[in-house]
Amino acid sequence: MSGPLRLNAFAMACVGHQAAGLWTRPEDRSADYRTLRHWTDLAQLLERGGFDALFLADVLGTYDVYGGSRDAAVRGALQVPVNDPLAAVSAMAAVTSTLGFGLTVTTTYEQPYSLARRLTTLDHLTEGRVAWNVVTGYLDSAARNLGFSAQVAHDERYDVAEEYLEVCYKLWEGSWEDDAVVRDAAAGVYADPAKVHDIAHHGRYFDVPGAFLCEPSPQRTPVIFQAGSSPRGQEFAARHAECVFVIAPTAAIARRSVDSLRRAVAEAGRDPRSVAVYAGLTAVVRSSDAEARALLADYREHASREGALALFGGWTGVDLAGAAPTDTLQHVTTDANRSALRSFTDDPDREWTVEDLARFVAVGGRGPVLAGSPQTVADELEEFAEQADVDGFNLMYATLPGTFADVVDHLVPELERRGRTAPPVAPGTTLRERLGRERGAGPRLPADHVGATHRR
């Protein structure tokens, strides 16, 4: 595989995202997540490194499966406390001109009418640099705190999401005609009422009769990301996703998801290469292999085993608090993140013990960690991309901002030397244009996308 390796940074408005306990290191600044300066500095760093986007995760509940309690997650700051990922985007957009912002928002606990307005607002304020990572949720704690006695069943959550996106497409693509806004000061007419339409949606889950509140933004519909790897999740992605995030402990396991996804996209009548696939991993980059590997060993020595298992319990719904370190993982079906468990229990190359899992997850979550010199890590990224058939990477961090600073200052120049970075884009380029420039993409959804069918 040749051409650019696309890069996103994967982060979260919290202290401990995918590295359990490493916030305790003196060089880590994760606890500054509460300040705007934390986010504006990070955005400027990533833009300097030519990243496509800052991809922000989110959850609406605590990780309370491990030991039947949230205590381990709270004690170790594992994705709690956590702030809203949308709030800092305007500030980051104000200090950058090309970086995109991928925002995780669930379809299970938000009304589509209000979310569509918030995303359109951000698309206006960023001049078209917003993506929506569409998720359906996986935490029982979130369901309980948002008015449900338990989670909606796994596959039904995707049924809700299908109708949810239908509503959003009608609002974004169909409610306001392209020339509805005339801004005729002499006549005192800002928009032509005849060109603003009710969407008249009456479905199984949502009733949205009226017109959209917002005038069209640069992209109208934000770029659609999706991360579900279950069969139902991939069916959903095949219809809607423009970019897909996969995460697995090895390239071979990631390749199974990618192959299945590309088949599903083709069966949905779309070009399977039109969907960009990003793999999640962590890159620890130092001047030499020995220095990087020593640093990774130190990270693992000081990471939290309890925190790693608390993260795993939240993702999968499986409580390993009472398991012996030598116990092997067994697959069970839950209404949590099904692919998270399957990526370990269906590994053809090894049986994962609880201790293996805790050591692996503690640094880098469910994705691999590459450690070495810029040349070594670039080699391994190229090899992973080839083996897994991915277009780029959602890069995770061990410490902030150090992991990303090392990538920007050392790894990106090596990728650039190899011709594996995308050329810079001009300010005013939308995220959709940036991601699809090899295909000549415009700012709007392509004609073969299901959302485009709702245009007038």
C-alpha positions as CSV (number, residue, x, y, z in Angstrom):
1,M,0.0,0.0,0.0
2,S,1.4,3.4,-1.0
3,G,0.2,6.9,-0.5
4,P,-0.3,8.9,2.6
5,L,-0.9,7.3,6.0
6,R,-3.7,9.4,7.5
7,L,-3.4,10.4,11.2
8,N,-5.9,11.4,13.8
9,A,-5.2,11.9,17.5
10,F,-7.5,10.0,19.8
11,A,-8.2,11.7,23.1
12,M,-11.0,12.3,25.6
13,A,-12.0,15.2,28.0
14,C,-10.8,13.2,31.0
15,V,-7.7,12.3,32.9
16,G,-7.2,8.6,32.1
17,H,-8.3,7.6,28.6
18,Q,-6.5,4.5,27.3
19,A,-3.5,4.5,29.7
20,A,-4.4,3.3,33.2
21,G,-2.6,5.2,35.9
22,L,0.0,7.0,33.8
23,W,-1.5,10.4,34.8
24,T,0.6,10.0,38.0
25,R,3.8,10.5,36.0
26,P,5.3,14.0,36.6
27,E,5.5,14.8,32.9
28,D,1.8,14.1,32.3
29,R,-0.6,17.0,32.0
30,S,-3.8,15.0,31.5
31,A,-5.4,16.6,34.6
32,D,-5.3,20.0,32.8
33,Y,-8.3,18.7,30.7
34,R,-10.4,21.2,32.6
35,T,-8.7,24.2,31.0
36,L,-9.1,25.7,27.6
37,R,-5.3,26.1,27.3
38,H,-4.9,22.4,27.5
39,W,-7.1,21.9,24.4
40,T,-5.9,24.9,22.4
41,D,-2.3,23.9,22.9
42,L,-3.1,20.3,21.8
43,A,-5.0,21.5,18.7
44,Q,-2.1,23.7,17.6
45,L,0.4,20.9,18.1
46,L,-1.7,18.5,16.1
47,E,-2.2,21.0,13.3
48,R,1.5,21.6,13.1
49,G,1.9,17.8,12.7
50,G,-0.5,17.7,9.8
51,F,-3.1,15.5,11.6
52,D,-6.4,15.2,9.9
53,A,-8.4,15.5,13.1
54,L,-8.6,15.4,16.8
55,F,-10.9,12.4,17.5
56,L,-12.7,12.8,20.8
57,A,-14.2,9.9,22.6
58,D,-17.0,10.1,25.2
59,V,-19.0,8.1,27.7
60,L,-22.2,9.0,29.6
61,G,-21.7,6.7,32.6
62,T,-19.0,5.3,34.9
63,Y,-17.2,2.0,34.4
64,D,-18.8,0.1,37.3
65,V,-18.5,-3.5,36.2
66,Y,-15.1,-4.4,37.8
67,G,-15.9,-5.6,41.3
68,G,-19.5,-4.5,40.9
69,S,-18.5,-0.9,41.7
70,R,-17.3,2.3,40.1
71,D,-14.6,2.6,42.8
72,A,-11.7,1.4,40.8
73,A,-12.6,3.7,37.9
74,V,-13.0,6.7,40.2
75,R,-9.8,5.9,42.2
76,G,-7.7,5.7,39.0
77,A,-9.5,8.4,37.0
78,L,-10.5,5.9,34.3
79,Q,-12.7,8.0,32.0
80,V,-14.2,9.6,35.1
81,P,-14.3,12.5,35.7
82,V,-15.1,13.3,32.1
83,N,-16.4,16.5,30.5
84,D,-18.5,17.1,27.4
85,P,-16.3,16.7,24.2
86,L,-18.1,19.4,22.2
87,A,-17.6,22.4,24.5
88,A,-13.9,23.1,23.7
89,V,-14.2,22.8,20.0
90,S,-15.0,26.4,19.3
91,A,-11.9,27.5,21.2
92,M,-9.7,24.9,19.3
93,A,-11.2,26.1,16.0
94,A,-10.3,29.7,16.8
95,V,-6.6,28.9,17.1
96,T,-6.4,26.5,14.1
97,S,-7.4,26.7,10.5
98,T,-7.2,23.2,9.1
99,L,-7.5,20.6,11.9
100,G,-10.7,18.7,12.0
101,F,-12.7,17.6,15.1
102,G,-14.3,14.2,15.4
103,L,-17.0,14.3,18.1
104,T,-18.5,11.2,19.8
105,V,-22.2,11.5,20.6
106,T,-24.6,8.6,21.2
107,T,-27.9,8.2,19.4
108,T,-29.5,6.4,22.3
109,Y,-29.7,9.2,24.8
110,E,-29.9,12.4,22.7
111,Q,-32.8,13.8,20.7
112,P,-31.9,14.2,17.0
113,Y,-33.4,17.6,16.6
114,S,-31.3,19.2,19.3
115,L,-28.1,17.3,18.4
116,A,-28.4,18.3,14.7
117,R,-28.5,21.9,15.8
118,R,-25.4,21.6,18.0
119,L,-23.4,19.9,15.3
120,T,-24.5,22.4,12.7
121,T,-23.5,25.2,15.0
122,L,-20.1,23.8,15.3
123,D,-19.8,23.2,11.6
124,H,-20.5,26.9,11.1
125,L,-18.0,28.0,13.7
126,T,-15.3,25.7,12.5
127,E,-15.9,26.5,8.8
128,G,-16.8,22.9,8.0
129,R,-14.3,20.9,10.1
130,V,-16.6,18.8,12.1
131,A,-17.2,15.0,12.1
132,W,-19.6,13.0,14.1
133,N,-18.6,9.6,15.5
134,V,-22.0,7.9,15.7
135,V,-22.2,5.5,18.7
136,T,-25.0,3.7,20.4
137,G,-23.6,3.4,23.9
138,Y,-22.5,0.3,25.9
139,L,-22.7,1.3,29.6
140,D,-25.6,0.2,31.8
141,S,-24.6,3.0,34.1
142,A,-25.3,5.5,31.4
143,A,-28.7,3.9,30.6
144,R,-29.8,4.1,34.3
145,N,-28.8,7.7,34.7
146,L,-30.6,8.8,31.5
147,G,-34.0,7.3,32.4
148,F,-33.7,3.7,31.3
149,S,-34.0,0.7,33.7
150,A,-31.3,-1.0,31.6
151,Q,-29.6,-0.6,28.2
152,V,-31.6,-1.0,25.0
153,A,-30.6,-4.3,23.5
154,H,-27.5,-4.2,21.4
155,D,-29.1,-4.7,17.9
156,E,-32.1,-2.5,18.7
157,R,-29.8,0.3,19.6
158,Y,-28.7,0.3,15.9
159,D,-32.3,0.3,14.8
160,V,-32.7,3.5,16.8
161,A,-29.6,4.9,15.3
162,E,-30.8,4.1,11.7
163,E,-34.0,6.2,12.3
164,Y,-32.0,8.8,14.2
165,L,-29.7,9.5,11.2
166,E,-32.7,9.5,8.9
167,V,-34.1,12.4,10.9
168,C,-30.8,14.2,10.9
169,Y,-30.3,13.8,7.2
170,K,-33.8,15.2,6.6
171,L,-32.9,18.2,8.8
172,W,-29.5,18.8,7.4
173,E,-30.0,18.0,3.7
174,G,-33.7,18.5,3.0
175,S,-35.2,21.2,5.2
176,W,-33.5,24.2,3.8
177,E,-33.0,24.5,0.0
178,D,-29.6,25.6,-1.2
179,D,-30.8,29.0,-2.2
180,A,-33.2,29.5,0.8
181,V,-30.9,32.1,2.4
182,V,-31.0,35.3,0.2
183,R,-29.8,38.0,2.7
184,D,-31.7,40.7,0.7
185,A,-31.2,43.7,3.0
186,A,-33.1,46.1,0.6
187,A,-36.2,43.9,0.7
188,G,-35.8,43.0,4.4
189,V,-35.7,39.2,3.5
190,Y,-33.0,37.1,5.1
191,A,-34.4,33.7,4.0
192,D,-37.2,32.7,1.6
193,P,-40.0,31.0,3.6
194,A,-41.1,29.0,0.6
195,K,-37.7,27.3,0.5
196,V,-37.7,26.2,4.2
197,H,-39.6,23.0,4.7
198,D,-41.0,20.9,7.4
199,I,-39.5,17.4,7.4
200,A,-42.7,15.7,8.6
201,H,-40.9,12.7,10.1
202,H,-43.2,10.2,12.0
203,G,-41.4,7.0,12.8
204,R,-41.1,4.2,15.3
205,Y,-38.8,6.1,17.6
206,F,-39.0,9.7,16.7
207,D,-41.6,12.3,15.7
208,V,-40.1,15.5,14.2
209,P,-42.7,17.4,12.2
210,G,-41.1,20.8,11.7
211,A,-38.3,22.6,9.9
212,F,-34.7,22.8,10.9
213,L,-33.6,25.7,13.0
214,C,-30.2,26.3,11.4
215,E,-29.3,27.6,8.0
216,P,-27.1,25.2,6.0
217,S,-23.5,24.9,7.3
218,P,-20.4,24.4,5.0
219,Q,-20.8,20.6,5.0
220,R,-24.5,20.5,5.9
221,T,-24.0,16.9,7.2
222,P,-20.8,16.5,9.3
223,V,-18.4,13.8,8.2
224,I,-19.8,10.5,9.6
225,F,-17.5,8.3,11.6
226,Q,-18.4,5.0,13.0
227,A,-16.7,2.4,15.2
228,G,-18.9,-0.6,15.6
229,S,-17.3,-3.9,14.6
230,S,-20.2,-6.3,15.5
231,P,-22.2,-7.6,12.5
232,R,-25.0,-5.2,13.2
233,G,-22.5,-2.3,13.7
234,Q,-20.8,-3.1,10.4
235,E,-24.2,-3.2,8.6
236,F,-24.9,0.3,10.0
237,A,-21.4,1.5,9.0
238,A,-21.8,0.1,5.5
239,R,-24.8,2.4,4.9
240,H,-23.7,5.5,6.7
241,A,-20.0,5.7,7.5
242,E,-17.5,7.8,5.6
243,C,-14.7,6.8,8.0
244,V,-14.5,3.8,10.3
245,F,-12.4,3.4,13.5
246,V,-11.2,-0.2,14.2
247,I,-9.2,-1.3,17.2
248,A,-7.6,-4.7,17.8
249,P,-4.5,-6.1,19.5
250,T,-2.9,-7.3,16.2
251,A,-3.0,-6.3,12.6
252,A,-4.3,-9.8,11.7
253,I,-7.3,-9.4,13.9
254,A,-7.9,-5.9,12.7
255,R,-7.8,-7.2,9.1
256,R,-10.8,-9.5,9.8
257,S,-12.9,-6.5,10.7
258,V,-11.6,-4.5,7.8
259,D,-12.3,-7.2,5.2
260,S,-15.8,-7.8,6.6
261,L,-16.5,-4.0,6.6
262,R,-15.3,-3.5,3.0
263,R,-17.5,-6.4,1.8
264,A,-20.5,-4.9,3.6
265,V,-19.9,-1.5,2.1
266,A,-19.8,-3.1,-1.4
267,E,-23.0,-5.0,-0.7
268,A,-24.6,-1.7,0.3
269,G,-23.9,-0.4,-3.2
270,R,-21.0,1.9,-2.3
271,D,-17.3,1.9,-3.3
272,P,-15.5,0.0,-0.5
273,R,-12.5,2.2,-0.9
274,S,-14.5,5.4,-0.4
275,V,-14.7,4.6,3.3
276,A,-11.4,5.5,5.1
277,V,-10.5,3.0,7.9
278,Y,-8.4,4.2,10.8
279,A,-6.8,1.7,13.3
280,G,-6.2,2.6,16.9
281,L,-2.7,2.2,18.3
282,T,-0.1,4.0,20.5
283,A,3.3,5.0,19.2
284,V,6.2,5.6,21.7
285,V,8.9,7.4,19.7
286,R,12.3,8.3,20.9
287,S,15.7,8.8,19.2
288,S,16.7,5.1,19.5
289,D,14.9,1.8,19.8
290,A,16.6,1.1,23.2
291,E,15.4,4.4,24.6
292,A,11.8,4.0,23.4
293,R,11.6,0.4,24.6
294,A,13.0,1.3,28.0
295,L,10.4,4.0,28.3
296,L,7.6,1.6,27.3
297,A,8.8,-0.9,29.9
298,D,8.7,1.9,32.5
299,Y,5.2,2.8,31.5
300,R,4.1,-0.8,31.9
301,E,5.8,-1.1,35.2
302,H,4.0,1.9,36.7
303,A,0.6,1.4,35.0
304,S,-2.4,0.2,37.0
305,R,-3.5,-3.4,36.6
306,E,-6.7,-2.7,38.5
307,G,-7.4,0.3,36.2
308,A,-6.8,-1.8,33.1
309,L,-9.3,-4.4,34.2
310,A,-11.8,-1.6,35.2
311,L,-11.5,-0.3,31.6
312,F,-12.0,-3.8,30.2
313,G,-15.0,-4.4,32.3
314,G,-16.7,-1.2,31.2
315,W,-16.0,-2.0,27.5
316,T,-17.2,-5.6,27.6
317,G,-19.5,-6.0,30.6
318,V,-17.3,-8.8,31.9
319,D,-16.1,-8.5,35.6
320,L,-12.6,-10.0,36.1
321,A,-12.2,-8.8,39.7
322,G,-12.4,-12.4,41.0
323,A,-10.4,-14.1,38.3
324,A,-7.0,-15.5,38.9
325,P,-4.1,-14.0,36.9
326,T,-3.7,-17.3,35.0
327,D,-7.3,-17.7,34.1
328,T,-8.0,-17.5,30.3
329,L,-10.6,-15.3,28.8
330,Q,-13.8,-16.9,27.6
331,H,-16.3,-15.3,25.2
332,V,-19.7,-14.4,26.5
333,T,-22.4,-12.4,24.8
334,T,-23.4,-9.1,26.5
335,D,-25.1,-5.9,25.5
336,A,-21.9,-4.0,25.9
337,N,-19.1,-3.6,23.3
338,R,-19.1,-7.1,21.7
339,S,-16.1,-6.6,19.5
340,A,-14.0,-5.5,22.4
341,L,-14.2,-9.0,24.0
342,R,-14.1,-10.9,20.7
343,S,-10.9,-9.3,19.6
344,F,-9.2,-11.1,22.5
345,T,-11.2,-14.3,22.8
346,D,-11.1,-15.0,19.1
347,D,-7.3,-14.5,18.7
348,P,-6.1,-17.4,16.6
349,D,-2.5,-16.9,17.7
350,R,-2.8,-17.1,21.5
351,E,-4.9,-17.6,24.5
352,W,-5.2,-14.5,26.6
353,T,-4.8,-14.8,30.4
354,V,-6.2,-12.2,32.7
355,E,-2.6,-11.1,33.5
356,D,-1.7,-10.9,29.8
357,L,-4.8,-8.8,29.3
358,A,-4.2,-6.4,32.2
359,R,-0.6,-5.8,31.1
360,F,-1.7,-5.2,27.5
361,V,-4.7,-2.9,28.2
362,A,-2.9,-0.8,30.8
363,V,-0.9,1.0,28.1
364,G,-2.8,1.6,24.8
365,G,-6.2,0.0,25.7
366,R,-7.3,-2.5,23.1
367,G,-4.7,-1.5,20.5
368,P,-1.0,-2.4,20.1
369,V,1.8,-0.2,21.2
370,L,4.8,0.4,18.9
371,A,8.0,1.6,20.5
372,G,11.2,2.6,18.8
373,S,13.1,5.2,16.8
374,P,11.3,7.2,14.1
375,Q,12.5,4.8,11.5
376,T,11.5,1.7,13.4
377,V,8.0,3.0,14.2
378,A,7.5,4.3,10.6
379,D,8.4,0.8,9.4
380,E,5.9,-0.8,11.8
381,L,3.1,1.6,10.8
382,E,3.7,0.8,7.1
383,E,3.7,-2.9,7.9
384,F,0.5,-2.7,10.0
385,A,-1.3,-0.6,7.4
386,E,-0.4,-3.2,4.7
387,Q,-1.4,-6.2,6.8
388,A,-4.6,-4.7,8.1
389,D,-5.6,-2.8,4.9
390,V,-6.2,0.4,6.8
391,D,-5.8,4.0,5.5
392,G,-4.4,5.5,8.6
393,F,-4.3,5.5,12.4
394,N,-6.1,6.9,15.4
395,L,-3.0,7.5,17.5
396,M,-3.5,7.2,21.3
397,Y,-1.3,8.5,24.0
398,A,0.6,7.2,27.0
399,T,1.2,10.7,28.4
400,L,-0.1,14.1,27.4
401,P,1.2,16.0,25.6
402,G,4.5,14.0,25.4
403,T,3.3,11.1,23.2
404,F,1.8,13.4,20.6
405,A,4.7,15.9,20.8
406,D,7.2,13.0,20.0
407,V,5.0,11.9,17.1
408,V,4.8,15.4,15.7
409,D,8.5,16.3,16.2
410,H,10.1,12.9,15.2
411,L,7.8,10.5,13.6
412,V,5.9,12.8,11.2
413,P,9.2,14.1,9.6
414,E,10.2,10.5,9.0
415,L,6.8,9.7,7.4
416,E,7.1,12.9,5.3
417,R,10.6,11.9,4.1
418,R,9.1,8.6,2.9
419,G,6.2,10.3,1.1
420,R,3.6,8.9,3.5
421,T,2.1,12.2,4.7
422,A,-0.7,14.0,2.9
423,P,0.0,17.4,1.4
424,P,-1.2,20.3,3.5
425,V,-4.6,21.8,2.9
426,A,-5.5,25.5,2.6
427,P,-7.5,27.2,5.3
428,G,-11.2,27.0,4.5
429,T,-11.0,23.4,3.3
430,T,-13.7,21.4,4.9
431,L,-12.9,18.1,6.6
432,R,-14.8,16.2,4.0
433,E,-12.8,17.8,1.2
434,R,-9.6,17.1,3.1
435,L,-10.4,13.4,3.7
436,G,-11.6,12.8,0.1
437,R,-9.3,15.0,-1.9
438,E,-7.8,12.1,-3.8
439,R,-11.3,11.5,-5.1
440,G,-12.0,15.1,-5.7
441,A,-14.6,15.2,-2.9
442,G,-16.6,18.3,-2.3
443,P,-17.9,19.7,1.0
444,R,-21.2,17.8,0.8
445,L,-22.2,14.2,1.1
446,P,-21.4,12.2,-2.1
447,A,-24.4,11.3,-4.3
448,D,-24.2,7.6,-3.5
449,H,-24.5,8.2,0.3
450,V,-27.9,7.4,1.8
451,G,-28.1,10.9,3.4
452,A,-28.0,12.5,-0.1
453,T,-31.3,10.9,-0.9
454,H,-33.0,13.4,1.4
455,R,-31.9,16.4,-0.7
456,R,-34.6,18.5,-2.4
